[in-house]
């Protein structure tokens, strides 16, 4: 489960071969004891929970890096390591 970015205490990961749990392209964001799967397409929570402030930061980051995230998603579902993406 490679870390693709970190900012403001939030860790963003993209699991390899992870298209079975949620068929939609998504990331996993962790902050303290909170963790959520978040859609890349619309930046909405698929499962889990994040505090509101951190969720808004992740949404902004997704908006800025959507194309890179989709490219990383393609790599990850094919079992390849995704590239690092600049923090917020």
Biopython code that builds the backbone (N, CA, C, O; Angstrom):
import numpy as np
from Bio.PDB.StructureBuilder import StructureBuilder

atoms = [
    (1, "UNK", "N", (0.838, -1.161, 0.000)),
    (1, "UNK", "CA", (0.000, 0.000, 0.000)),
    (1, "UNK", "C", (0.889, 1.232, 0.000)),
    (1, "UNK", "O", (1.192, 1.781, 1.059)),
    (2, "UNK", "N", (1.301, 1.660, -1.160)),
    (2, "UNK", "CA", (2.225, 2.792, -1.268)),
    (2, "UNK", "C", (1.614, 4.120, -0.826)),
    (2, "UNK", "O", (0.451, 4.410, -1.102)),
    (3, "UNK", "N", (2.424, 4.913, -0.136)),
    (3, "UNK", "CA", (2.046, 6.282, 0.214)),
    (3, "UNK", "C", (2.339, 7.144, -1.003)),
    (3, "UNK", "O", (3.461, 7.150, -1.508)),
    (4, "UNK", "N", (1.318, 7.884, -1.482)),
    (4, "UNK", "CA", (1.558, 8.725, -2.654)),
    (4, "UNK", "C", (1.692, 10.198, -2.295)),
    (4, "UNK", "O", (2.187, 10.989, -3.098)),
    (5, "UNK", "N", (1.249, 10.578, -1.077)),
    (5, "UNK", "CA", (1.419, 11.966, -0.640)),
    (5, "UNK", "C", (1.161, 12.080, 0.861)),
    (5, "UNK", "O", (0.489, 11.237, 1.456)),
    (6, "UNK", "N", (1.708, 13.140, 1.462)),
    (6, "UNK", "CA", (1.477, 13.443, 2.877)),
    (6, "UNK", "C", (1.445, 14.957, 3.032)),
    (6, "UNK", "O", (2.299, 15.663, 2.495)),
    (7, "UNK", "N", (0.454, 15.453, 3.772)),
    (7, "UNK", "CA", (0.367, 16.881, 4.045)),
    (7, "UNK", "C", (-0.516, 17.106, 5.269)),
    (7, "UNK", "O", (-1.528, 16.428, 5.449)),
    (8, "UNK", "N", (-0.125, 18.060, 6.104)),
    (8, "UNK", "CA", (-0.887, 18.447, 7.297)),
    (8, "UNK", "C", (-1.309, 17.248, 8.150)),
    (8, "UNK", "O", (-2.415, 17.231, 8.691)),
    (9, "UNK", "N", (-0.443, 16.262, 8.270)),
    (9, "UNK", "CA", (-0.734, 15.089, 9.088)),
    (9, "UNK", "C", (-1.615, 14.059, 8.412)),
    (9, "UNK", "O", (-1.988, 13.060, 9.028)),
    (10, "UNK", "N", (-1.953, 14.289, 7.155)),
    (10, "UNK", "CA", (-2.807, 13.375, 6.392)),
    (10, "UNK", "C", (-1.918, 12.516, 5.499)),
    (10, "UNK", "O", (-1.047, 13.033, 4.801)),
    (11, "UNK", "N", (-2.138, 11.219, 5.524)),
    (11, "UNK", "CA", (-1.388, 10.285, 4.676)),
    (11, "UNK", "C", (-2.331, 9.777, 3.591)),
    (11, "UNK", "O", (-3.423, 9.290, 3.884)),
    (12, "UNK", "N", (-1.904, 9.895, 2.345)),
    (12, "UNK", "CA", (-2.702, 9.443, 1.205)),
    (12, "UNK", "C", (-2.052, 8.203, 0.621)),
    (12, "UNK", "O", (-0.868, 8.202, 0.285)),
    (13, "UNK", "N", (-2.849, 7.143, 0.505)),
    (13, "UNK", "CA", (-2.355, 5.880, -0.058)),
    (13, "UNK", "C", (-3.254, 5.437, -1.203)),
    (13, "UNK", "O", (-4.414, 5.834, -1.314)),
    (14, "UNK", "N", (-2.671, 4.604, -2.041)),
    (14, "UNK", "CA", (-3.441, 3.959, -3.098)),
    (14, "UNK", "C", (-3.017, 2.497, -3.092)),
    (14, "UNK", "O", (-1.858, 2.174, -3.351)),
    (15, "UNK", "N", (-3.958, 1.630, -2.795)),
    (15, "UNK", "CA", (-3.647, 0.199, -2.717)),
    (15, "UNK", "C", (-3.443, -0.379, -4.114)),
    (15, "UNK", "O", (-4.099, 0.038, -5.069)),
    (16, "UNK", "N", (-2.545, -1.322, -4.222)),
    (16, "UNK", "CA", (-2.335, -2.023, -5.478)),
    (16, "UNK", "C", (-3.446, -3.055, -5.669)),
    (16, "UNK", "O", (-3.889, -3.681, -4.706)),
    (17, "UNK", "N", (-3.885, -3.228, -6.889)),
    (17, "UNK", "CA", (-4.928, -4.191, -7.249)),
    (17, "UNK", "C", (-6.206, -3.997, -6.436)),
    (17, "UNK", "O", (-6.871, -4.976, -6.100)),
    (18, "UNK", "N", (-6.559, -2.765, -6.116)),
    (18, "UNK", "CA", (-7.702, -2.465, -5.251)),
    (18, "UNK", "C", (-8.897, -1.963, -6.048)),
    (18, "UNK", "O", (-9.374, -0.851, -5.817)),
    (19, "UNK", "N", (-9.387, -2.774, -6.988)),
    (19, "UNK", "CA", (-10.576, -2.367, -7.734)),
    (19, "UNK", "C", (-11.747, -3.292, -7.432)),
    (19, "UNK", "O", (-12.767, -3.242, -8.120)),
    (20, "UNK", "N", (-11.613, -4.136, -6.408)),
    (20, "UNK", "CA", (-12.696, -5.045, -6.054)),
    (20, "UNK", "C", (-13.602, -4.457, -4.976)),
    (20, "UNK", "O", (-14.824, -4.554, -5.079)),
    (21, "UNK", "N", (-13.017, -3.847, -3.942)),
    (21, "UNK", "CA", (-13.804, -3.304, -2.831)),
    (21, "UNK", "C", (-14.711, -2.171, -3.306)),
    (21, "UNK", "O", (-15.912, -2.186, -3.037)),
    (22, "UNK", "N", (-14.166, -1.223, -3.985)),
    (22, "UNK", "CA", (-14.917, -0.105, -4.562)),
    (22, "UNK", "C", (-14.520, -0.064, -6.029)),
    (22, "UNK", "O", (-13.357, 0.190, -6.344)),
    (23, "UNK", "N", (-15.448, -0.304, -6.917)),
    (23, "UNK", "CA", (-15.109, -0.343, -8.338)),
    (23, "UNK", "C", (-14.660, 1.019, -8.851)),
    (23, "UNK", "O", (-13.983, 1.103, -9.876)),
    (24, "UNK", "N", (-15.028, 2.076, -8.152)),
    (24, "UNK", "CA", (-14.640, 3.422, -8.574)),
    (24, "UNK", "C", (-13.189, 3.721, -8.229)),
    (24, "UNK", "O", (-12.690, 3.255, -7.204)),
    (25, "UNK", "N", (-12.502, 4.492, -9.070)),
    (25, "UNK", "CA", (-11.152, 4.942, -8.709)),
    (25, "UNK", "C", (-11.203, 5.747, -7.409)),
    (25, "UNK", "O", (-12.027, 6.651, -7.265)),
    (26, "UNK", "N", (-10.326, 5.418, -6.471)),
    (26, "UNK", "CA", (-10.356, 6.074, -5.165)),
    (26, "UNK", "C", (-8.991, 6.048, -4.494)),
    (26, "UNK", "O", (-8.078, 5.338, -4.914)),
    (27, "UNK", "N", (-8.883, 6.846, -3.438)),
    (27, "UNK", "CA", (-7.687, 6.881, -2.600)),
    (27, "UNK", "C", (-8.103, 6.542, -1.170)),
    (27, "UNK", "O", (-9.289, 6.520, -0.842)),
    (28, "UNK", "N", (-7.118, 6.281, -0.339)),
    (28, "UNK", "CA", (-7.335, 6.058, 1.081)),
    (28, "UNK", "C", (-6.596, 7.171, 1.822)),
    (28, "UNK", "O", (-5.387, 7.345, 1.665)),
    (29, "UNK", "N", (-7.343, 7.918, 2.632)),
    (29, "UNK", "CA", (-6.760, 9.019, 3.403)),
    (29, "UNK", "C", (-6.820, 8.659, 4.880)),
    (29, "UNK", "O", (-7.846, 8.194, 5.375)),
    (30, "UNK", "N", (-5.707, 8.877, 5.579)),
    (30, "UNK", "CA", (-5.650, 8.591, 7.014)),
    (30, "UNK", "C", (-5.184, 9.841, 7.751)),
    (30, "UNK", "O", (-4.240, 10.515, 7.339)),
    (31, "UNK", "N", (-5.870, 10.128, 8.848)),
    (31, "UNK", "CA", (-5.489, 11.227, 9.724)),
    (31, "UNK", "C", (-5.738, 10.761, 11.151)),
    (31, "UNK", "O", (-6.877, 10.487, 11.530)),
    (32, "UNK", "N", (-4.663, 10.670, 11.949)),
    (32, "UNK", "CA", (-4.754, 10.164, 13.322)),
    (32, "UNK", "C", (-5.458, 8.812, 13.292)),
    (32, "UNK", "O", (-5.019, 7.906, 12.583)),
    (33, "UNK", "N", (-6.539, 8.663, 14.047)),
    (33, "UNK", "CA", (-7.244, 7.375, 14.086)),
    (33, "UNK", "C", (-8.343, 7.266, 13.033)),
    (33, "UNK", "O", (-9.063, 6.268, 12.999)),
    (34, "UNK", "N", (-8.482, 8.271, 12.178)),
    (34, "UNK", "CA", (-9.526, 8.296, 11.148)),
    (34, "UNK", "C", (-8.977, 7.799, 9.813)),
    (34, "UNK", "O", (-7.816, 8.036, 9.477)),
    (35, "UNK", "N", (-9.824, 7.113, 9.065)),
    (35, "UNK", "CA", (-9.447, 6.677, 7.724)),
    (35, "UNK", "C", (-10.689, 6.636, 6.850)),
    (35, "UNK", "O", (-11.766, 6.242, 7.298)),
    (36, "UNK", "N", (-10.526, 7.050, 5.588)),
    (36, "UNK", "CA", (-11.650, 7.049, 4.648)),
    (36, "UNK", "C", (-11.162, 6.704, 3.249)),
    (36, "UNK", "O", (-10.038, 7.027, 2.866)),
    (37, "UNK", "N", (-12.032, 6.040, 2.496)),
    (37, "UNK", "CA", (-11.826, 5.836, 1.065)),
    (37, "UNK", "C", (-12.590, 6.946, 0.366)),
    (37, "UNK", "O", (-13.770, 7.164, 0.642)),
    (38, "UNK", "N", (-11.918, 7.649, -0.538)),
    (38, "UNK", "CA", (-12.508, 8.825, -1.174)),
    (38, "UNK", "C", (-12.404, 8.700, -2.690)),
    (38, "UNK", "O", (-11.335, 8.410, -3.227)),
    (39, "UNK", "N", (-13.508, 8.918, -3.365)),
    (39, "UNK", "CA", (-13.581, 8.832, -4.820)),
    (39, "UNK", "C", (-12.706, 9.903, -5.465)),
    (39, "UNK", "O", (-12.680, 11.049, -5.016)),
    (40, "UNK", "N", (-12.000, 9.525, -6.506)),
    (40, "UNK", "CA", (-11.191, 10.491, -7.250)),
    (40, "UNK", "C", (-12.098, 11.357, -8.131)),
    (40, "UNK", "O", (-11.843, 12.551, -8.291)),
    (41, "UNK", "N", (-13.133, 10.776, -8.691)),
    (41, "UNK", "CA", (-13.997, 11.502, -9.629)),
    (41, "UNK", "C", (-14.716, 12.691, -9.001)),
    (41, "UNK", "O", (-14.727, 13.782, -9.572)),
    (42, "UNK", "N", (-15.321, 12.485, -7.820)),
    (42, "UNK", "CA", (-16.106, 13.570, -7.224)),
    (42, "UNK", "C", (-15.659, 13.952, -5.815)),
    (42, "UNK", "O", (-16.294, 14.787, -5.169)),
    (43, "UNK", "N", (-14.569, 13.347, -5.333)),
    (43, "UNK", "CA", (-13.992, 13.648, -4.023)),
    (43, "UNK", "C", (-14.990, 13.446, -2.877)),
    (43, "UNK", "O", (-14.961, 14.181, -1.890)),
    (44, "UNK", "N", (-15.874, 12.447, -3.010)),
    (44, "UNK", "CA", (-16.831, 12.117, -1.949)),
    (44, "UNK", "C", (-16.391, 10.847, -1.238)),
    (44, "UNK", "O", (-15.721, 9.996, -1.823)),
    (45, "UNK", "N", (-16.773, 10.725, 0.027)),
    (45, "UNK", "CA", (-16.398, 9.561, 0.839)),
    (45, "UNK", "C", (-17.167, 8.333, 0.369)),
    (45, "UNK", "O", (-18.390, 8.364, 0.236)),
    (46, "UNK", "N", (-16.429, 7.246, 0.118)),
    (46, "UNK", "CA", (-17.034, 5.968, -0.230)),
    (46, "UNK", "C", (-17.266, 5.134, 1.028)),
    (46, "UNK", "O", (-18.272, 4.435, 1.150)),
    (47, "UNK", "N", (-16.316, 5.218, 1.959)),
    (47, "UNK", "CA", (-16.454, 4.532, 3.242)),
    (47, "UNK", "C", (-15.499, 5.172, 4.233)),
    (47, "UNK", "O", (-14.516, 5.805, 3.848)),
    (48, "UNK", "N", (-15.798, 5.002, 5.505)),
    (48, "UNK", "CA", (-14.949, 5.551, 6.549)),
    (48, "UNK", "C", (-15.318, 6.979, 6.900)),
    (48, "UNK", "O", (-16.408, 7.457, 6.588)),
    (49, "UNK", "N", (-14.363, 7.659, 7.570)),
    (49, "UNK", "CA", (-14.647, 8.988, 8.099)),
    (49, "UNK", "C", (-13.346, 9.757, 8.308)),
    (49, "UNK", "O", (-12.323, 9.178, 8.671)),
    (50, "UNK", "N", (-13.397, 11.055, 8.076)),
    (50, "UNK", "CA", (-12.311, 11.986, 8.388)),
    (50, "UNK", "C", (-12.928, 13.205, 9.068)),
    (50, "UNK", "O", (-14.085, 13.533, 8.808)),
    (51, "UNK", "N", (-12.166, 13.885, 9.941)),
    (51, "UNK", "CA", (-12.677, 15.155, 10.468)),
    (51, "UNK", "C", (-12.930, 16.127, 9.309)),
    (51, "UNK", "O", (-12.250, 16.075, 8.284)),
    (52, "UNK", "N", (-13.909, 17.002, 9.483)),
    (52, "UNK", "CA", (-14.336, 17.915, 8.410)),
    (52, "UNK", "C", (-13.190, 18.726, 7.808)),
    (52, "UNK", "O", (-13.082, 18.823, 6.586)),
    (53, "UNK", "N", (-12.341, 19.306, 8.641)),
    (53, "UNK", "CA", (-11.236, 20.133, 8.147)),
    (53, "UNK", "C", (-10.293, 19.320, 7.258)),
    (53, "UNK", "O", (-9.924, 19.765, 6.171)),
    (54, "UNK", "N", (-9.906, 18.136, 7.717)),
    (54, "UNK", "CA", (-8.992, 17.294, 6.945)),
    (54, "UNK", "C", (-9.662, 16.780, 5.671)),
    (54, "UNK", "O", (-9.010, 16.655, 4.634)),
    (55, "UNK", "N", (-10.953, 16.484, 5.746)),
    (55, "UNK", "CA", (-11.673, 16.054, 4.551)),
    (55, "UNK", "C", (-11.669, 17.152, 3.493)),
    (55, "UNK", "O", (-11.476, 16.868, 2.311)),
    (56, "UNK", "N", (-11.879, 18.399, 3.903)),
    (56, "UNK", "CA", (-11.858, 19.522, 2.958)),
    (56, "UNK", "C", (-10.471, 19.689, 2.324)),
    (56, "UNK", "O", (-10.359, 20.002, 1.139)),
    (57, "UNK", "N", (-9.425, 19.481, 3.115)),
    (57, "UNK", "CA", (-8.060, 19.557, 2.569)),
    (57, "UNK", "C", (-7.845, 18.467, 1.522)),
    (57, "UNK", "O", (-7.266, 18.724, 0.466)),
    (58, "UNK", "N", (-8.308, 17.252, 1.812)),
    (58, "UNK", "CA", (-8.167, 16.147, 0.849)),
    (58, "UNK", "C", (-8.967, 16.443, -0.411)),
    (58, "UNK", "O", (-8.490, 16.183, -1.516)),
    (59, "UNK", "N", (-10.172, 16.978, -0.269)),
    (59, "UNK", "CA", (-10.973, 17.333, -1.446)),
    (59, "UNK", "C", (-10.251, 18.358, -2.323)),
    (59, "UNK", "O", (-10.228, 18.223, -3.547)),
    (60, "UNK", "N", (-9.667, 19.374, -1.703)),
    (60, "UNK", "CA", (-8.928, 20.391, -2.460)),
    (60, "UNK", "C", (-7.736, 19.763, -3.173)),
    (60, "UNK", "O", (-7.462, 20.083, -4.330)),
    (61, "UNK", "N", (-7.034, 18.877, -2.491)),
    (61, "UNK", "CA", (-5.868, 18.209, -3.075)),
    (61, "UNK", "C", (-6.285, 17.360, -4.275)),
    (61, "UNK", "O", (-5.611, 17.360, -5.305)),
    (62, "UNK", "N", (-7.396, 16.639, -4.139)),
    (62, "UNK", "CA", (-7.890, 15.825, -5.258)),
    (62, "UNK", "C", (-8.209, 16.713, -6.456)),
    (62, "UNK", "O", (-7.861, 16.373, -7.587)),
    (63, "UNK", "N", (-8.864, 17.842, -6.221)),
    (63, "UNK", "CA", (-9.199, 18.765, -7.316)),
    (63, "UNK", "C", (-7.944, 19.212, -8.077)),
    (63, "UNK", "O", (-7.956, 19.312, -9.304)),
    (64, "UNK", "N", (-6.869, 19.476, -7.338)),
    (64, "UNK", "CA", (-5.619, 19.944, -7.950)),
    (64, "UNK", "C", (-4.878, 18.846, -8.707)),
    (64, "UNK", "O", (-4.140, 19.132, -9.649)),
    (65, "UNK", "N", (-5.070, 17.593, -8.301)),
    (65, "UNK", "CA", (-4.246, 16.495, -8.830)),
    (65, "UNK", "C", (-5.051, 15.367, -9.461)),
    (65, "UNK", "O", (-4.558, 14.243, -9.556)),
    (66, "UNK", "N", (-6.276, 15.641, -9.894)),
    (66, "UNK", "CA", (-7.149, 14.581, -10.413)),
    (66, "UNK", "C", (-6.509, 13.806, -11.569)),
    (66, "UNK", "O", (-6.578, 12.577, -11.583)),
    (67, "UNK", "N", (-5.898, 14.479, -12.525)),
    (67, "UNK", "CA", (-5.290, 13.780, -13.671)),
    (67, "UNK", "C", (-4.164, 12.853, -13.219)),
    (67, "UNK", "O", (-4.059, 11.717, -13.680)),
    (68, "UNK", "N", (-3.330, 13.347, -12.318)),
    (68, "UNK", "CA", (-2.239, 12.514, -11.798)),
    (68, "UNK", "C", (-2.789, 11.320, -11.019)),
    (68, "UNK", "O", (-2.260, 10.213, -11.116)),
    (69, "UNK", "N", (-3.851, 11.549, -10.249)),
    (69, "UNK", "CA", (-4.465, 10.469, -9.484)),
    (69, "UNK", "C", (-5.038, 9.391, -10.401)),
    (69, "UNK", "O", (-4.903, 8.201, -10.117)),
    (70, "UNK", "N", (-5.669, 9.794, -11.484)),
    (70, "UNK", "CA", (-6.216, 8.812, -12.432)),
    (70, "UNK", "C", (-5.099, 8.013, -13.095)),
    (70, "UNK", "O", (-5.247, 6.811, -13.317)),
    (71, "UNK", "N", (-3.990, 8.665, -13.411)),
    (71, "UNK", "CA", (-2.846, 7.943, -13.978)),
    (71, "UNK", "C", (-2.294, 6.949, -12.955)),
    (71, "UNK", "O", (-1.965, 5.814, -13.301)),
    (72, "UNK", "N", (-2.193, 7.375, -11.701)),
    (72, "UNK", "CA", (-1.733, 6.480, -10.637)),
    (72, "UNK", "C", (-2.706, 5.319, -10.432)),
    (72, "UNK", "O", (-2.285, 4.187, -10.191)),
    (73, "UNK", "N", (-4.004, 5.600, -10.526)),
    (73, "UNK", "CA", (-5.008, 4.540, -10.369)),
    (73, "UNK", "C", (-4.794, 3.443, -11.414)),
    (73, "UNK", "O", (-4.836, 2.255, -11.096)),
    (74, "UNK", "N", (-4.567, 3.852, -12.652)),
    (74, "UNK", "CA", (-4.327, 2.867, -13.721)),
    (74, "UNK", "C", (-3.111, 1.997, -13.402)),
    (74, "UNK", "O", (-3.137, 0.784, -13.610)),
    (75, "UNK", "N", (-2.061, 2.617, -12.902)),
    (75, "UNK", "CA", (-0.879, 1.843, -12.513)),
    (75, "UNK", "C", (-1.216, 0.879, -11.382)),
    (75, "UNK", "O", (-0.866, -0.300, -11.441)),
    (76, "UNK", "N", (-1.894, 1.378, -10.353)),
    (76, "UNK", "CA", (-2.172, 0.584, -9.160)),
    (76, "UNK", "C", (-3.062, -0.625, -9.452)),
    (76, "UNK", "O", (-2.799, -1.716, -8.947)),
    (77, "UNK", "N", (-4.104, -0.449, -10.253)),
    (77, "UNK", "CA", (-4.990, -1.588, -10.530)),
    (77, "UNK", "C", (-4.295, -2.644, -11.388)),
    (77, "UNK", "O", (-4.749, -3.786, -11.458)),
    (78, "UNK", "N", (-3.205, -2.269, -12.035)),
    (78, "UNK", "CA", (-2.409, -3.227, -12.798)),
    (78, "UNK", "C", (-1.250, -3.797, -11.983)),
    (78, "UNK", "O", (-0.399, -4.510, -12.515)),
    (79, "UNK", "N", (-1.222, -3.474, -10.677)),
    (79, "UNK", "CA", (-0.209, -4.026, -9.794)),
    (79, "UNK", "C", (1.110, -3.286, -9.809)),
    (79, "UNK", "O", (2.093, -3.771, -9.247)),
    (80, "UNK", "N", (1.157, -2.120, -10.440)),
    (80, "UNK", "CA", (2.386, -1.325, -10.489)),
    (80, "UNK", "C", (2.351, -0.239, -9.422)),
    (80, "UNK", "O", (1.279, 0.230, -9.039)),
    (81, "UNK", "N", (3.523, 0.159, -8.945)),
    (81, "UNK", "CA", (3.592, 1.211, -7.932)),
    (81, "UNK", "C", (3.215, 2.565, -8.528)),
    (81, "UNK", "O", (3.751, 2.966, -9.561)),
    (82, "UNK", "N", (2.287, 3.267, -7.869)),
    (82, "UNK", "CA", (1.929, 4.613, -8.338)),
    (82, "UNK", "C", (3.040, 5.609, -8.011)),
    (82, "UNK", "O", (3.861, 5.371, -7.126)),
    (83, "UNK", "N", (3.053, 6.709, -8.727)),
    (83, "UNK", "CA", (4.034, 7.767, -8.498)),
    (83, "UNK", "C", (3.625, 8.636, -7.321)),
    (83, "UNK", "O", (2.443, 8.726, -6.988)),
    (84, "UNK", "N", (4.596, 9.270, -6.696)),
    (84, "UNK", "CA", (4.330, 10.248, -5.646)),
    (84, "UNK", "C", (3.692, 11.482, -6.288)),
    (84, "UNK", "O", (3.983, 11.837, -7.431)),
    (85, "UNK", "N", (2.811, 12.123, -5.512)),
    (85, "UNK", "CA", (2.145, 13.341, -5.977)),
    (85, "UNK", "C", (2.434, 14.435, -4.967)),
    (85, "UNK", "O", (2.434, 14.186, -3.761)),
    (86, "UNK", "N", (2.679, 15.643, -5.451)),
    (86, "UNK", "CA", (3.024, 16.776, -4.592)),
    (86, "UNK", "C", (1.963, 17.000, -3.516)),
    (86, "UNK", "O", (0.771, 16.828, -3.772)),
    (87, "UNK", "N", (2.394, 17.381, -2.319)),
    (87, "UNK", "CA", (1.425, 17.666, -1.248)),
    (87, "UNK", "C", (0.681, 18.976, -1.505)),
    (87, "UNK", "O", (0.985, 19.715, -2.442)),
    (88, "UNK", "N", (-0.286, 19.235, -0.657)),
    (88, "UNK", "CA", (-1.079, 20.455, -0.740)),
    (88, "UNK", "C", (-0.289, 21.634, -0.260)),
    (88, "UNK", "O", (-0.795, 22.756, -0.256)),
]
sb = StructureBuilder()
sb.init_structure("model")
sb.init_model(0)
sb.init_chain("A")
sb.init_seg("    ")
for serial, (resi, resn, name, xyz) in enumerate(atoms, 1):
    if name == "N":
        sb.init_residue(resn, " ", resi, " ")
    sb.init_atom(name, np.array(xyz, "f"), 0.0, 1.0, " ", f" {name:<3s}", serial, name[0])
structure = sb.get_structure()
